[in-house]
Each structure stands twice: as structure tokens, then as C-alpha cells.
């Protein structure tokens, strides 16, 4: 069974230009265009399509909540009742009307009138929803969700419920509920921050997180950046958030489980799919280097036809920055958008992995297939191969090289005793020299190895099992013996 990998971040905005009339319950909320604008900007930074307006339904969000590593919610929150306010799924807000242009080119009058609170009243083109036409995600929904894969949960602070003053005790209580589900860290508002400064702060935060920064340091720098603007220097603009939980990062998607999935098919099919991915990534890398201003878009049906029958290729492309647009908006056919940059080096790394896998013959691929569920063997195998690489002529080190034509390396006995790893090592050319309580000594002729070949095998193991520091390993006690083994 493949390990679960977090889905891309979930970016959500409540309905745009809507007043919710809940006078029967004594509560009301008003929506502002700044919420949708903010969600679009954050979605652009994280390279995800935000869920907007009446697509932001309770069912849809709860369905995706447990799989993602980050949630950004820009919209109304009732802190007293601990609810996220959403539109009912049966309401039609005419999605096509005043779409991106209206949000991205707000007049100065609209921005000022909607700044910082819920004073804005329904104007021309706005709609009012009655008490039965809105929905919520409440604390019970969150408590029933398993959010252990989520690193960060962010609630934007420029749209707050008008039913009561924001109480810090309500904020802390809501934070504790979210953290109790397994979320590593939450970022919540302390007051209603002005729209422009809130958006600037959060965009700076997510830009830093996207580059691999840790939450606390990145957030501190974002606050200092907003404070440096003369019109945002007042603490009202930059001090209105609180971070609770761990100092997390937004980890990039790990392609290893999807490479494992892909190589589980017949060797010929695997090779065809890998060749297709290689051509696609080389093309994407060339477009990035050429500095193309417009994103390259192709039909998903064309991609699926060329990709073949092996599964996992789509997720590998998503790990490198490709985006699949599935009928959003409905009038545009399903498409795939090329990445606009390779800032995280994910595209180049996956291209290296694919090239290395294509260098392997059918026997090595077969051994790798058999090792897919044997993660405990990978760390000693990687160490053995890297020690061998170290002893080859031309390796980058100042240490003296042995004049012998044989390379002698040691590894844990359990790595040799496993039939799959032993057969692979024998195929590469290793022979057993000696055995101790916990280790074996292997030797191989330098004529059997080349630096390029070893590096390719090491790259294949990283493709299938991820970084070395994340691999499981067995540590033997000093009193271990052959009998106990």
C-alpha cells in the first residue's frame, strides 16, 4: 500500500459580493470583494486553483480537508459559534458575472468603503441571502476530521462576523479545536485588519513559505515588511495575527510514492511512460530557461493519450509544477498548464530521476520493483553504493585512494540476507568477502563499476524512496550477536 502524500494546498474564499441576512437568528454577515481577491493572489503563489463562491460548499471542502497539507480560508468566521460561513450549494451566484476583472480591478472607492470591517452595505449587483441559504463548517465538523497531514491552517483576518466583537478567548478555543485534530500550526486573526495590509502581509508570508521558509521566521519578516511601508506602519496593519503550534514549513509534494506506483507495471509500458515524461520535462525546462511570459497550455486528452497505461505520471508532473485544470471554468476544455519556474528545483530533480530510471536495464528495474515495499533495506544499500563511489578514481575527495583493483565495503547483514537486495548487488558485481555478527564485507572489481553507473542507481533509489535522511534504519545494540539475529 502506497503511503499517503498531502494534496496541494486548499485555498478557499466565501461568496463574492453577498450579504447574508440571518435576522431570524439575530446574526448577519456581509461579504467583500477583498476576500476573493486575496484568495486568488494566495492561490497564484501556491500554484493552486482557489475554490470560490458557490463552489466553496461544505461537502466539497470537507472532502478535500483531510488530504491537504495547508488550508487558507478567506471569508467570514463566526468566532462565538466557531463556524466558517459558506454559501448553500443550491444558490446560483452567476459565476461568470464580473469575474476576474471585477476582483482584480476594484475601484478605489470600493476598496476604501470595504476596508477593515463589515460596514459595507449591499450595492448594485450584490445579492442578499436569507437564513436558509448559507451553510457552515462548524467545530464538530473539524473535530471529526483527521488532519494529521496538515502543516498549516490559516484564517484571514479582514472579514469578521458582525454578530459580536472578536473575543481572544474564542480565537484561542477555535485554535485548540483545530490543533486537536492533528494540524501542526494555525495562524488566526486578533482583530479585523485592513484589506490591503492584510493581503500584503499574507502574500509575503506565503511567498516565504513557498521558498521553504519556516513559519515563525517567515511570518516575522512579513510583519517587518508591512511595517516598513509608511501607510501601513501602524500596528493595526501588521500585528493582528497570532501563531499557535509548531514552527512548520510547507513541504513540497514528494514524488517517490508515484515513481513506485509507475514502475509497478510491465517494463515496456514503464519505459514508454518514462520517455514521455522525460520529453515533457525537457520541454518545460527549455520554456523556463527561455523566459516565456505566457504559460504553455495543452489539452489533457493529448497528454493522457501519450502517457500510456501506467498510473502515477500525473502526480509526478504535479510535483514538478504542472497544473491540471478540470473544467474550470466549464466552457474551457480540460487542460494542463506548464510550470512557469523551477524555484524549488523539483522539475530538474524529477528529470534526473527519470533519466536514471531509463538508464537501468530490465533486470535492475525488476530488482527495484521487488524492493518497493522493503524500505528498511534502502538506507544500507545507499550507504554501500556511496562508499563504493567514494573509492572510484575521479571521485571528489582529498582522501587517498587505494591502489587495489578491488573495492571493499561493508553493509548491515540484514541487507545482504534479503534475497532481493542480495540478487541486485550480485548482478551489479558485488561478492561476499566475510561475515560478522551484524555486518558483511563485500568486494567488487573497479572494472565492473563506473562513477556514472553508480550515481544512476543511487538516483533511482532516491526516486523511489525519497531523501536518505527520511529512510528508516535499524540500529544494533553493542551486545547483538549472530544468535540473536
Secondary structure, DSSP 4 states (H G I P E B T S, - for coil): -PPP-PBSPEEEEPPSSEEEEETTTTEEEE--HHHHHHHHHHHHHHT---B-GGG--HHHHHHHHTTBSEEEEES-EETTTTEEEEE-TT----TTTT-HHHHHT--HHHHHHTTTSS-----TT-EEE-GGGEEEEEHHHHHTS--TT--EEEE-SSS--SSS---HHHHHHHHHHHHHTT-SEEEEESS---HHHHHHHHHHHHHHHHTT--HHHHHHHHHHHHHTSGGG-SHHHHS-EEEEE-----PPPP-HHHHHHHTTS-HHHHHHHHHHHHHHHHHHHHHHHHT-SSPPEEEHHHHHHHH-S-SSHHHHHHHTT-EEE-SSSTTSPPEEE--S--TTSHHHHHHHHHHHHHHS-HHHHHHHHHTTT-GGGHHHHHHHHHHHHHHSTT-S-SSPPP-SSEEEEEEEHHHHHSHHHHHHHHHHT-EEEEE-SSEEEEEEEGGG--HHHHHHHHHHHHHHH--GGGS------TT--TTT-
